[in-house]
């Protein structure tokens, strides 16, 4: 009788409902890896479903093995909508108490759900996220991007990248979901809104691998132009934290000072006039000091396999791309050509 009572008690235990919401476009292989990492989660105590909101025109081909392991829903979204709109459509379909917003190129650690669920229920937190982990055979650029992602760990933060977020449904509703008018920077807007309600925590106790992380500088250059296009638009309706100010100003400042230095020093070489030389040298010094400061900061964060030259190359591509994206976003409407 005692054994049967225990079994009965366990079977009637209330499960915590969780919906994984995944916006998707393009690379199906990475999506399948993402789904496999969700299926591999320790789901003890949870009732989990997965909602994929895809822009792919052709039907997704999900392996039968994954379909058997997951309660999976696939929604079709028009190519014209933003990532925010995709996520909000997924939330509208969900009836779960908890939401996990996951990008379609993320491989979660097997303990991701259990660790973040526990972390969310401490210290009145409203949002938690796992830290990024570099893959075993990571390239130099992947090491750099991973190190920058993990600057602050095991602490409350003002905003978090939207690749892996775990929170209560009620708090998502409280801030009105994701801002559908933004093509990029929507995660900054969304998570900063949540930070006004309560602590947002970045944890080192569990991790994820960004399968779609930038691997070559040319790829990063193109993506950073796209990512930077919503910089100005993201300021509307929110207060800009002091720590975010450099990310808006420094790329434009460095491009301007470097351009002035180049033009003036070339002018001096042609005319030998003193004024262009003074202006050019002043602008060059104004460029070198913050650029060098960023390089010093980064070299202290990255593993030993990353050299000074790697860091200089990274910022030589990153800052111009961000500046171009910011300027372009100030004058042109934003399109959602890629986000995975």
N, C-alpha and C positions, 0 to 999 in steps of 0.2 A: 504493500500500500504506500509506503514512504517513497519508493522509487517512482511509482506512477504519479504521485503528487508533484514530485520534482519535474518530471517530464511535462506535466500539464501546465505547471507554473511557467516553465521556460517557453512553451509554445504560445502562451497568451501574452508574453512580454511585448510591450509596444516597441515597434521598430522606428527609428528615426528616418524619415523620408528625405532623400537627397536627389536632386536633378543635376546632372552634368550638362551644361549648355555649351555647345561648340559651334561657333560660326565657321563656315568652310567655303573655300573656293580653290579649285586647281588641284594640287598634288594629293592624289588619293592614297598613295602609299604611306605618307606620313600620317594621314588621318587614321588609317588602319592601325598603325603603331600606337597612336594616341588611344584608340579604342581598346587595344590589347592591354595597355597599361591600366586602364580603368577596370577591365575585366579581372586583372590580376590583383586588385586591391583586396585587403582584408575587409570584408563587408559584414563582419560579425556585428549584429545590433542595428544594421541599416537595411533599408529597402531602397535600392538604387535604380534610377532610370537615366537614360542618356538621350538627349535631344540634339540632333545635328541639323543646323539650318544652313543649307548649301546653296550656292549660286551655280553649281554645275548644271548644265543643261541635260546631259545624259545621266541616267540613273546610276547611283553609286553601287559598286560591287563589293559588298561586305561579305567576307568569308562566312560560311555556314557555322563554323565553330564559334565565331564571335557573336553571331546572331542568337545562338543558343545560350550563350553565357550572359548576354546583356538584354535588358528591356529597352529596346532601341526604337526611337521615332525619328524619321527623316522628313524635314520640311523643305520645300522649295521656296527660294527667295529670288526676286528679280535682281539682275545685275546692277541696277541703278541705286539700290539702297545701301546704306552704310553698315559697317560692322556693328555699330550700336543698334541699328534697327534689327539686324539678324539676332543679336542677343536678346533684345526685348521681345521678339517674336517667340523665341524659345521659352522665355519666362512666362509669357502669356499662356503657353500650352501646359506648363508645369503646374502641378498641384502640391509640390513638395514643400516641406517646412524649411529646408536648407537648399542653397544653390551653390554650385561649383562652376565658375566660369573658366573654361579651359580653351586655349587656342588649339587649332587643328594640327599643330606640329610639335606637340609636347609629350614627352614620355615621363610619366609620374613614377616616383618610387612606390614600392608596394605598400608602404605604411602611410602614404600621403593622407588618405581619408581619416584614418584613426588619429594620427598625430594632430592634424589641423582641427578636427572636431574637438579634441581635448583642449587645444590651445585657444579656440574660440570661446570656450566657456570659463576662461580665467580673466580676472581683472576687468570685467565689463567690456570686453573687446567686441567690436562690431564687424571686423574684417581681419582675416589672416591669410598669409601667403607663404609658400615655401621658397627657399633660396635656389638659385640656379647652380647646376653642376655641369662642368665641362665633360664631354664624352671622352672615352678612353684615348682615342686617337685624334684628339682635338687639334685643329690647326691654330696657328699663331693668332689670327683674328678672333677665333672662337674663345681663346684664353683671355684676350683683351676684353671682349664684350662680357664674358662671364664675370671677370673681376670687377668691371664697372657696375654690373648688376648687383653685386654683393658688397658694396661699400658699407652699408649699414645692415647689421644682422642682430637678431635677438633684441630688437628695440621697437618702440612705436615710431611710425613714420607718417608723414603728411600725405604721401601718395605712393601707389604701387603699380608696377606694370601689370597689364591685364591678362598675362599669359596663364596664371593660375591663381584664382581668388576663391575663397570660401567664406560664406556669410549666411545669415538668416534671410529668408524671403521677405520678412517684414521690414528689414532695414533697406533692402533693395527697393521695395515699394515706397518707403519713406522718402527717398531721394529722387523718386520718379524714374528709376532705371537709368540706362545709359543715354547720353545726349545724342540724339539722332542727327543733329545738324552738323556734327563733326565727323570728318572722314578719318582723321588721326587724332591723337592726344585725347581720345575719348576716355581712356583708362585713367589718365591724370585727373580729368574733370570728375569722373565718377567716384574715384577713391578719395579725392580731396573732399567731396561732398560728404562722404561717409565719415571722414575724420572729424567733421564738425559735430557728429553725433557721439562718437566715442573712439577709443584707441584702435588703430590699424597696426597690426603686428606682422613683422617680417621674421620668419623663423628659420633657424639653421638645423632644426631637429628632423626635417625631412626635405626632400629635394625634387627637382625635375631637370630633365635635359631638354634644351631647346633644339629639336631636330632641324629646324629651319633657320638656325642662326647663320648670320652672314659669315661666309668662308673666304671670300676674296674681296679686295678693296673696291674693285669696279662694281661688284654687286652691292656693297655697302653704300657706295656713292649714290647709286640710283635709288636705293631704298630710303636713304636719309633725306634726299630731296623730297620724296613723297611724304615721309614722316613729318618733315618740318612745315608742310603746307598749312596745317591747322594751328600753328603756334599762336598766331594773332587771334584767330577765331575762338580759340580755347579760353581766351581771357574774358570773354563776355559772360557775365552772370556769375563770376567767381572772383574772390580776392586772390591776388598773386602773392604767394609766400615769398619772403625775402630770399630764401635759398634757391628759388627758381629763377630769380632775376638774371644771374649770369648766363643761364642756358639760352635766354632770349637775346642778351646784349653781346656776349663775347663773340659768337660766330660772325655777326655783322661787323663788330668793332675790328676784329682781326683782318677780315677781308678788306675793309676800308683802309686801315692803316698800312697794310701790305701794298695795296694798290697805290696809295699816295707815295709811299717810299719808292716804289718801282718807277713811277712816272717822274718824280722829282730827281732821283739819282740819274736816270737816263737823260733828263733835261740838262743836268749839270755836266754830264759827259759830253754833251753836244755844245753847250753854250759856255761852260766853265763859270757861270754866274754863281755868286756865293749864296743867294737866297734859296735857290732850289736845293743846294747842298745841305743847308741848315734844316730846312723843312723835311727833306728826305731822311736825314740822319735821325731827326727827332721822331718821325713816324716809324722808322725802323726799330728804334729803341722801344717805342710804345707798342710795337708788335711783338718783339722778342720777349719782353718781360712776362706778360701773361701767358704766351705760348709755352715758354720754358717752365712756368709754374705748373701748368696743366701736365706737361710731360713728366716733371719730377713727381707730382702726385700719383700719376698712373704707374710709373716704374716701381713705386713702392707697393703697389697693389698686385701686380701681375707676378706669375711664377717666373723662375729663373730662365726658362726657355725663351722668354720674350726679351728682346734686346732694346737698347736705346733707339736704334735705327727703326725698329718695328713700331715703337711708340711715336716717333716723329712722323713716320709715314701715315700712321693711323690718323693723327690729328690734322695732317696736311690734306687729307681727303675729307675727314669728318666735318671740320669747320666750314669749308667752302660749300659743301653739300647742304648743310643746315642753313647757311645764309641764303643760298639760292632758293631752298624750299620756303623759307620764311618770306622772302620777297615775292616769290611767285604766288604764295597763298594770300598775300595782301592785295593782289590785283586780279586774280583769276578765280573762278569757281573751282571747287575741289572735286575731283573725280575719284572713284574707287577702283582703279585699274588693277590693283594687287594688294593683298594683305596677308599672304601666307608665305 
